[in-house]
Amino acid sequence: MTPNEYAQAVRDALADLPPADLEELVEDLDDHLAEVAAESGVPLEERLGSPEVYAAELRVAYGARGAEGGSEAQVGLRTRAQARMVGLHGRMTRFAPYRQAVGFLPELRPAWWVLRGYAIGLLLVSFSTGSVQYVPESIGAWLFTLAAIWVSVWVGRRPRGARLRRVGLAGVNVLAGLVVLVGMVQIAEWNHDAGPVAGVSAVKLTEGAGFWNGVYNIFPYAKDGTPLTGVRLYDQEGRPITLDPEMYGYQIDRSCLEGMPADTYPLPLTPRSHLWPLDENGYPVPGRPQPTPCPSPSPSPSPTLSPSPSPAKPSPSKS
Amino acid sequence: MLDLAVLAVLNERDSYGYDVVRRLREAGLEEVGDASVYGTLRRLFRAGALTSYVVASDEGPHRKYYGLNSVGRAQLASSAKTWAAFAATMSDLLKEARA
């Protein structure tokens, strides 16, 4: 078989490739084979194997087509995209910061493995418990999350696997990235919402606050039964405790505060209708019910304390 | 891996197809297939990592010479780095296996 005959046999074996692709691949095959043939007198088939074997090897080396699949367009696109990336990378390596960043990136991979495991683990915990968790909220959730991190690191440390596994892993990475992103956005929103509460103001005890349900005033008493006035209350965080009497149709009578802050207990409350309407000077319109006098709880000797700051006030009983 | 070997050979100096095969074999890769090298050259060329030019020769056929461009050099550098890390890991592992 002459080099030209051999080359033709190879072409025939690759006939299933698109013509343009085939032409690109075997463009200078004749010259190449002539070169090989010129080197020694041993026939080409003996040195290179049959044209079919040669063609198969060529096919694999050129782009692993036919065996692994992937359309011409896909492979061509991928190769071109790769070439463009490599080209960009080549140009960028001229800049020292880029080189340093690229050199440092691999060291960050273990950190990503841990984060990925945490994200996927908590995602699964959230799914199985039906409650979204940003931090594991039970021993079981902690154990599961730690196991997920362990698996993630283990997978990360394994060498690159088969194509299918790489694709699967890429999917997991994208999912983990999304979970981390969504989680961060959610936490950022909390911070935004929680700002005023955590930073400054007051704990407002309103309807729905459990134990405080229905409470709109507080009457503190000393151990000996002496009613206390002007008492200020704080929660464990040092935030003043405020009530919301307006929800129950009462209003703090500002005139009774005498310069005291609006959260001193007992609150001087007046039914809202007593304050309303007012005339242009801010005084109640005559004929309307007048505000009750400022409450002044007085000590009561009876074991059942019944201070009556205003007619509608509850009577706390000593227990 | 063959990509890296071919790029390394071409980094030394420009070569034509059969010369690359010969130099790889001289370097110790005796088993390297002619078709594999040829196919690899064509693929690297299509991927934009190589330049090529034809040199006419008095005796024998025209020769298509291949050389690295900036893309090829960048690919060689990054592949070489990967390979060095892999080789170091393997020799560490084998050291333990021998001990």
Boltz contact constraints between the chains, C-beta under 6 A:
constraints:
  - contact:
      token1: [A, 25]
      token2: [B, 42]
      max_distance: 6.0
  - contact:
      token1: [A, 28]
      token2: [B, 64]
      max_distance: 6.0
  - contact:
      token1: [A, 31]
      token2: [B, 61]
      max_distance: 6.0
  - contact:
      token1: [A, 31]
      token2: [B, 62]
      max_distance: 6.0
  - contact:
      token1: [A, 32]
      token2: [B, 17]
      max_distance: 6.0
  - contact:
      token1: [A, 32]
      token2: [B, 38]
      max_distance: 6.0
  - contact:
      token1: [A, 34]
      token2: [B, 61]
      max_distance: 6.0
  - contact:
      token1: [A, 35]
      token2: [B, 18]
      max_distance: 6.0
  - contact:
      token1: [A, 36]
      token2: [B, 18]
      max_distance: 6.0
  - contact:
      token1: [A, 38]
      token2: [B, 60]
      max_distance: 6.0
  - contact:
      token1: [A, 48]
      token2: [B, 34]
      max_distance: 6.0
  - contact:
      token1: [A, 54]
      token2: [B, 35]
      max_distance: 6.0
  - contact:
      token1: [A, 57]
      token2: [B, 33]
      max_distance: 6.0
  - contact:
      token1: [A, 57]
      token2: [B, 35]
      max_distance: 6.0
  - contact:
      token1: [A, 57]
      token2: [B, 36]
      max_distance: 6.0
  - contact:
      token1: [A, 58]
      token2: [B, 35]
      max_distance: 6.0
  - contact:
      token1: [A, 58]
      token2: [B, 39]
      max_distance: 6.0
  - contact:
      token1: [A, 61]
      token2: [B, 36]
      max_distance: 6.0
  - contact:
      token1: [A, 61]
      token2: [B, 39]
      max_distance: 6.0
  - contact:
      token1: [A, 61]
      token2: [B, 40]
      max_distance: 6.0
  - contact:
      token1: [A, 62]
      token2: [B, 39]
      max_distance: 6.0
  - contact:
      token1: [A, 62]
      token2: [B, 42]
      max_distance: 6.0
  - contact:
      token1: [A, 62]
      token2: [B, 43]
      max_distance: 6.0
  - contact:
      token1: [A, 63]
      token2: [B, 43]
      max_distance: 6.0
  - contact:
      token1: [A, 79]
      token2: [B, 47]
      max_distance: 6.0
  - contact:
      token1: [A, 83]
      token2: [B, 47]
      max_distance: 6.0
  - contact:
      token1: [A, 83]
      token2: [B, 48]
      max_distance: 6.0
  - contact:
      token1: [A, 86]
      token2: [B, 71]
      max_distance: 6.0
  - contact:
      token1: [A, 86]
      token2: [B, 74]
      max_distance: 6.0
  - contact:
      token1: [A, 86]
      token2: [B, 75]
      max_distance: 6.0
  - contact:
      token1: [A, 87]
      token2: [B, 71]
      max_distance: 6.0
  - contact:
      token1: [A, 89]
      token2: [B, 74]
      max_distance: 6.0
  - contact:
      token1: [A, 90]
      token2: [B, 70]
      max_distance: 6.0
  - contact:
      token1: [A, 90]
      token2: [B, 71]
      max_distance: 6.0
  - contact:
      token1: [A, 90]
      token2: [B, 74]
      max_distance: 6.0
